[in-house]
Structures are given as structure tokens and as C-alpha cells.
Amino acid sequence: MDVTAIEKARERIKPYIKRTALEYSQTLSGYLETNVSVKFELFQKTGSFKVRGAFNKLLSLSAEERKRGVVAVSGGNHAQAVAYASSVLDVDAVILMPRSTPRNYVEATRDYGAKVDLQPTIAAAFAEIKRFESEGRIFVHPFDDSLVMAGQGTIGLEILEDSPETTDIFVSIGGGGLAGGVATAVKAIKPEVRIWGVETVGANSMAQALAVGHPVELSAITSIAKTLGAPSVSLQTLALAQEHLENVTVVSDDEAIQALQFMLERLKVLTEPAASCTLAAAFRLKNQFDKDNNVVLILCGGNLSLGDLCDYI
């Protein structure tokens, strides 16, 4: 994957996705004492960035491959994205999801027309993939796929077009596909931009992988940020993180919820903890910025149920 692949992905998926807004926030700029803009990817179709990669993957399949159907693994947003893209493109989809997946994610995935196969854990869901591939289905990996990452990387192109003065970008990390795609796009156009990765305690597979130099399998996902819950990163996404990221900041669930509540009250947007953690990390690192910096927070998703919000608060 390179910036050319990301530019091709943008043209391919353009009819199917939204170009989400990038807006300056006076409130966050005052809070962080620098210039802060927000990329509102939570207003993307299906409520997260994931449709970009899902459409790029499915649109790249041959007619024969589409007839065979697809299979995916997800704890939430990728599931909805693949289900929605499959519905639009008339592709049969099976989505493997862990039983811990919030009910609103499961229901939305079914509503988009996919068959949901619940598994005991996310690791068990991944283990079932080969069975479906043996039946002919194409696996749409949530992050370890160059076409999926290229689709996610289109966010980076949009950020620099809308804000050429950007100096810093905060991006959440689950398996690393979003961060890898965005970083590849941005660094190719403006290498001096700093990309700051963010995870939460209990869903920090990238931070652990960077510490030891190879992917680490998490025994369990204990963070409330379920959509960051990749059991491990891949060699490909780890290599991109090693090459492009300044670091990975790991914040607590409490910090993510405090940031979520702050943005709900002041920006009037309801994010997932997987998105609000970017603000928590930016606050941790505010001494890295001054009045000349132009910081972008990618709010990657907003698929949070009212019940979960009440529990968190």
C-alpha cells in the first residue's frame, strides 16, 4: 500500500461514502492551548470510518468473487461496515462477532442484511474464518488488508486538503489499519506531520507490540473501548506504526469517558470511547504543542448505545 493506492481508493469509494467535515474547535483549542480541529468521521455512513475500507475491498473483488460472498470478524464497527457495503453491492455476508458485542452493534449488523454468527470470544471468531473460506467466501479482514487500509487512508487525504497547515494528527488504534492508512497518506504528502497513536488500557495491542518489536496476543480485551479490541496487531500494521508514528499513548477508560463527556457537553457530539480517547491523549501530550501547531483529532466512531452511556457516566 502506498499513497497511489489510497488515491485510487478515494475515486473508487467516492460514490458510496460521505466526505466528513473537518472543523476548527474554539473550545478544544482553548482546552489544549493550541489550534485544534476535529475530523467528524463518526458522522460517516454506519457511524464510523470503517465503510471506507469495506467498500474499497468489496469494489475491488471480481464479479465471481462477489458471488461467493464474504465473511468478516468484528466487535462492532467493521461488522456494520461490511454488512452495509455488502447490502449496497448485493453481496452475501456473514459476520462473526464475539458474544460480548454490545446489542446495538449486533442489531444494526443484522438490519443491514448480514447473517451474524456469535462466537464465545473475538479469538474464537477469528479461528472460525478458515471454515468459511473453505466454503468459498472472501475474508474481509478488519485491518490486515492493504485494500482495507487504503480505504481508511482516504481520511488522511481529506484532512490535508481541508487543512494544509496541519502539524499533528491523533488517531485511535485497534488493529492499526486506520492509523497505518492515514499515516501512509499524510506522510507521503507532508512528511513533517506528526502522527500520534492512541489506545486504552486493556486494548493496547499496538503499544505492547512496539515495546517488544513483534505482535503480541492479548489474553483478553478488558477496556470498555470494545471497538479497539483487536486481540493483536499484524506484522504489516506494526511495521507502519514503527515507521510513521511518533508514539502510542495509552489512556485509561476513565480518561476516555471524561473526554467523551466533555465533548458531549461542549461539542454536542456523542463519540465512542474508542474515539474520545484521542482527546484524552492530546491532553496528556499538550506540552508538545504551542500556538503555532495545528492539531487534528480523528473522531473515528459514534456507535454508542444509550444504555452503555448511562453505565459509563
Protein Blocks (a to p, Z undefined) as FASTA:
>chain_A
ZZklmmmmmmmmmmmmccddddddfklmmmnopacddddfklpghhiaklmmmmmmmmmp
cfklmmnopadddfklmmmmmmmmmmmnopacdddddfklcfklmmmmmmnopacdddfb
lklmmmmmmmmmmnopacddfklcfklmmmmmmmmmmmmmmmmmbcbdcdddfeommmmm
mmmmmmmmmmmbccdddddehiamkmmmmmnopacddfbdfbfblmlmcfbdcfklmmmm
mmmpmbdcdddfklmmmmmmmmmmmnopacdfklmmmmmmmmmmmmmpcfkbccddddfb
fcdcfklmmmmZZ
